[in-house]
Amino acid sequence: MKKKYLFIAAALLVGLSIYSCKKQLNPAQDSVVESAITPRYLNSIVLGAYTKLQGLPTGVIEDAEATTDALIIPVRVGGDWLDGDEHVQLWLHTYLPGHGQIGPDWSTLYAGIGQINITIGLLQGLPATSSSASSIAELKTLRCYFYYVLLSYWGNVPYIISSNTNASTAPTTPAATIYNDLITELKADAPLLSSKTPTQDASQYGRMNKWCAYFLLTKLYMNQNVMTGGNDNTGYTAASAYCDSLMTAGYSLSSSFLSNFASANNVGNTENIFVIPFDHISAGGLNIQMETMHYNQAAKYNWGSTGGPWNGYCANADYYALFDNADARKAGWMHGIQYAADGVTPLTTRGSDSSLVLNFRPQITGFLQATPATEYDGVRQQKWQLTEGFQGMDADFSLFRYADVLLMKAECVYRLGNPAAALTYTAAVRQRAGLSNFSSEAFALDSIYNERGREFVWEGWRREDQIRFGHFEDPKQFKPRDPDTHARLWPIPTTAIAQDPNLIQNKGY
């Protein structure tokens, strides 16, 4: 079992949320002497603020992916995954303020922010030292990530950066205002953070360092026009410069694509810039294989009577067709006949689906309750290594990867008018996948878009990419072209407005 030091302080702040943040937690400054403000002492306060990230991969991130062409959750034979049509609505872009998953996603993010604000207030009550200043900058950078997600998904949201703010009356803040504040904050925080990569300093593993701040700045600038309503190249110019800095930090592509998602991806990985640590015993919750694999695959992987897998998440033929047979990343998909643990006996579907040979196919023949999909429709994702016998995986979930830096650089350079130079940055990613680089004749902006689709499956970037490249409204299986662009932002949840009537609903809802 991997030891996850990141969660040693998880219990410090359990139960604290944004809606209970008026209590003054700052200790009197003379109650702790400066000599006691050691890294160990600060870590005991800071690290618990990271725990809310664990709810993102199989919550916020997957819900966002389900609005794209990358992840479809059809209603299955027998009504499985009907769930009030919540998954159907994500795929069709027909979600409304009362959607049963968008509301909890909002709450997860704001609970994380509330926890960070409380922890910052606690640190600000201590004697000021260079170490405490760095810890505060680390937490502010982490808070910037949470707000980056809120900004990307909802646009105008309440901007709460103090535990003394009354969240029940906080107004909606314009997206452009939050965007500019995040830029300013990250630029101020970055110099106070460690410039060591996790391979250079193991204590930086799973924590916000200087390069995480730069990565967030890059993402913000990449999406400047989307987030602020602009229409120029200034964001791409700034993003390109931050990519240059990140390329000097000491990160590099892993030799194997799948090693980034292995159970031991916390050891010697040079590509993962920032991860959410998981462990099937002490830090569970990463259960992607349970969501995507078929019910009858439980015996093969020694899951026993776990109540799963659940046979839901998959990709359709159109998305699967993005992957060439020579592409090493195609091994991340589970396709074809599935066998029992002996590797010989074919598994079958359940009796309600005629006990057919379990043969995963990319074609999805149905989607709605009236015309459901079969149990074997859709290819399944397996790039994250499962831990046999347990629902949760040991693979740490990478939020920021160096491959993203290279492809963001390629996109910036292309958009700034130099396609030939852009090809120099796609080359390494393509080579690692076992593919030749794009030819200059066939290279286009959508070549980068599709490459990103192959490289970052279900990692949380597809929705953002589709919007930036102008493909979010495109028609896809079962869904016509969107009549307008309002679905680019999620609705402010009904539950949030009930708690704070000062919030302003997004247009179109």
C-alpha positions, -999 to 999 in steps of 0.1 A, spaced: 0 0 0 13 35 -9 16 58 20 -2 91 13 14 117 36 -8 143 20 -38 132 41 -22 131 75 -41 162 85 -74 153 69 -93 152 102 -83 187 111 -110 203 90 -135 176 83 -170 190 84 -161 226 78 -177 241 48 -183 274 31 -217 277 48 -202 275 83 -173 299 80 -181 328 103 -165 313 134 -132 330 142 -105 303 143 -74 325 143 -54 319 175 -39 348 193 -6 356 177 12 354 210 0 318 217 25 303 192 61 314 193 79 320 160 103 292 166 74 267 166 64 276 130 83 247 115 75 230 81 61 200 101 38 223 121 26 241 90 20 209 71 -2 197 99 -24 227 92 -21 230 54 -24 195 41 -60 188 52 -72 215 28 -63 192 -1 -88 165 8 -117 180 -11 -99 174 -43 -107 137 -40 -143 143 -49 -134 158 -83 -124 130 -106 -155 109 -102 -178 139 -97 -171 173 -111 -146 162 -138 -166 132 -151 -198 152 -152 -180 178 -174 -167 151 -196 -202 137 -200 -212 170 -217 -187 163 -244 -183 137 -271 -158 117 -250 -180 101 -224 -216 89 -229 -237 72 -202 -267 57 -221 -297 42 -204 -291 4 -204 -315 -25 -208 -336 -28 -177 -335 9 -169 -300 9 -155 -284 44 -155 -318 61 -160 -314 82 -129 -340 107 -139 -323 113 -172 -295 132 -155 -268 116 -177 -289 120 -208 -293 157 -201 -255 161 -197 -249 145 -231 -278 165 -248 -270 198 -231 -305 200 -217 -295 204 -181 -315 228 -159 -309 244 -125 -323 215 -106 -300 189 -122 -291 163 -96 -254 163 -103 -246 199 -111 -258 210 -77 -235 186 -57 -206 196 -80 -211 232 -71 -212 223 -34 -181 202 -36 -161 231 -51 -173 256 -26 -168 233 3 -132 231 -8 -129 268 -10 -145 272 24 -120 248 39 -91 267 23 -104 301 35 -106 287 71 -71 273 69 -57 306 55 -74 325 84 -58 301 108 -23 306 93 -28 344 92 -33 343 130 2 329 135 34 349 137 44 358 102 75 340 88 88 332 53 75 296 58 40 307 68 39 331 39 48 302 16 20 281 31 -5 308 26 6 313 -10 2 275 -15 -33 276 -2 -42 306 -23 -29 288 -54 -50 258 -45 -80 281 -41 -72 295 -76 -76 260 -90 -111 256 -74 -121 290 -88 -107 282 -122 -131 252 -124 -160 273 -112 -151 300 -137 -149 275 -165 -181 257 -157 -204 285 -144 -188 318 -154 -202 345 -130 -201 330 -95 -198 343 -59 -162 351 -52 -155 344 -15 -119 346 -3 -124 351 34 -139 329 61 -156 360 75 -177 365 43 -214 356 48 -219 331 20 -257 334 22 -256 370 9 -225 369 -13 -234 385 -47 -225 370 -81 -192 384 -93 -186 389 -131 -164 363 -146 -139 388 -160 -134 402 -125 -126 368 -111 -104 360 -141 -83 391 -136 -80 385 -98 -69 349 -104 -42 361 -127 -30 387 -102 -31 362 -73 -12 335 -91 15 359 -102 19 371 -66 19 336 -52 43 319 -76 76 335 -63 67 323 -28 63 287 -38 89 259 -42 105 257 -76 114 220 -70 95 193 -89 83 163 -70 112 142 -83 136 169 -70 118 172 -37 95 145 -26 77 168 -2 62 187 -32 43 156 -44 6 164 -46 11 200 -36 9 233 -53 44 245 -62 56 274 -84 51 253 -116 15 245 -107 9 282 -104 24 287 -139 3 258 -152 -28 275 -140 -17 308 -155 -12 290 -188 -47 275 -186 -63 309 -178 -45 327 -206 -54 298 -230 -90 304 -222 -89 342 -218 -112 349 -247 -138 324 -236 -137 335 -200 -137 373 -206 -154 376 -239 -123 388 -257 -112 382 -292 -75 386 -296 -42 367 -293 -29 384 -261 -38 354 -240 -21 330 -263 11 351 -263 11 351 -225 3 313 -223 31 306 -247 56 323 -224 45 304 -194 48 271 -214 84 281 -221 90 285 -184 74 251 -176 96 235 -202 126 245 -182 113 233 -148 126 197 -150 94 179 -161 95 155 -191 72 130 -208 71 95 -192 85 69 -216 52 51 -215 18 68 -218 1 42 -195 27 46 -168 11 79 -159 -19 60 -147 -3 30 -130 -8 21 -94 28 32 -86 26 65 -106 38 83 -75 73 68 -79 97 85 -103 72 100 -126 86 130 -144 54 140 -162 28 145 -136 30 181 -124 1 180 -100 -19 150 -88 -47 140 -65 -33 112 -44 -55 81 -40 -50 48 -21 -76 20 -21 -73 18 17 -65 52 32 -75 76 4 -103 58 -16 -127 72 -41 -111 67 -75 -134 40 -88 -135 47 -126 -132 10 -134 -164 3 -114 -183 30 -134 -172 17 -168 -168 -21 -166 -196 -47 -170 -214 -62 -140 -201 -97 -147 -164 -86 -148 -164 -87 -110 -153 -123 -108 -124 -117 -132 -109 -90 -109 -118 -106 -76 -143 -80 -67 -166 -105 -50 -199 -92 -38 -189 -55 -41 -222 -46 -58 -205 -38 -91 -190 -30 -115 -219 -7 -126 -216 -9 -165 -222 28 -173 -195 51 -186 -182 44 -221 -173 60 -255 -191 56 -288 -179 47 -322 -172 83 -333 -149 90 -304 -132 56 -306 -125 63 -343 -101 91 -333 -76 64 -322 -54 48 -349 -47 11 -344 -10 19 -340 -17 44 -312 -4 31 -279 -32 51 -262 -58 29 -277 -48 3 -252 -66 25 -227 -99 13 -241 -114 -21 -235 -129 -35 -267 -140 -69 -279 -148 -102 -261 -142 -102 -224 -130 -133 -206 -132 -148 -171 -101 -149 -149 -89 -180 -168 -85 -160 -199 -104 -186 -219 -140 -186 -208 -160 -158 -224 -181 -137 -200 -217 -131 -208 -243 -104 -204 -270 -109 -178 -301 -128 -184 -321 -96 -188 -299 -90 -219 -302 -125 -233 -269 -139 -217 -250 -130 -248 -212 -132 -251 -199 -100 -235 -183 -83 -266 -177 -46 -260 -184 -27 -292 -180 10 -300 -215 12 -316 -242 24 -292 -276 13 -305 -298 31 -280 -297 59 -255 -331 66 -239 -354 46 -217 -377 38 -246 -347 27 -267 -320 16 -243 -284 5 -251 -274 -31 -247 -252 -41 -218 -222 -44 -242 -226 -11 -262 -197 13 -260 -159 8 -254 -148 10 -218 -119 30 -203 -91 11 -186 -60 33 -187 -61 38 -149 -47 6 -134 -72 -11 -112 -63 -27 -79 -76 -63 -79 -101 -71 -52 -109 -34 -44 -133 -9 -59 -109 20 -54 -76 23 -73 -42 32 -61 -33 53 -92 -30 90 -84 -52 111 -106 -31 136 -126 -47 170 -130 -17 187 -146 6 168 -170 37 178 -190 21 165 -222 -5 192 -217 22 218 -216 36 206 -250 2 206 -267 -8 240 -252 25 253 -266 17 238 -300 -17 254 -300 -4 288 -290 23 288 -316 -2 277 -343 -27 304 -333 0 330 -333 8 322 -370 36 296 -370 22 261 -378 57 248 -387 70 256 -352 38 241 -337 48 207 -352 79 206 -331 58 204 -299 34 178 -311 62 155 -322 72 142 -288 36 134 -278 29 116 -311 62 97 -309 54 85 -273 21 72 -287 39 53 -314 28 76 -342 46 97 -367 42 134 -365 16 152 -385 26 162 -420 28 199 -427 3 195 -455 -23 178 -433 -16 198 -401 -45 221 -390 -57 236 -357 -81 207 -354 -52 183 -355 -42 197 -321 -78 195 -309 -81 158 -319 -47 151 -304 -58 165 -271 -89 143 -274 -66 112 -276 -42 123 -250 -65 134 -222 -94 111 -222 -116 116 -192 -90 138 -175 -113 168 -174 -101 190 -203 -124 179 -232 -153 203 -224 -130 232 -221 -112 222 -253 -144 219 -273 -155 253 -262 -121 269 -271 -119 252 -305 -156 260 -313 -169 224 -312 -190 223 -281 -223 229 -300 -215 204 -327 -240 176 -334 -231 141 -321 -248 108 -318 -284 113 -305 -279 150 -303 -284 177 -329 -264 209 -331 -271 232 -301 -294 261 -312 -272 286 -292 -242 287 -269 -259 291 -235 -250 255 -225 -214 264 -224 -220 275 -189 -239 253 -164 -269 267 -146 -265 281 -111 -280 253 -91 -314 257 -75 -299 246 -42 -273 274 -43 -299 301 -51 -320 288 -22 -291 294 1 -281 327 -15 -309 346 -32 -285 373 -43 -271 349 -70 -279 357 -106 -289 328 -129 -269 323 -161 -286 332 -194 -307 306 -210 -319 290 -178 
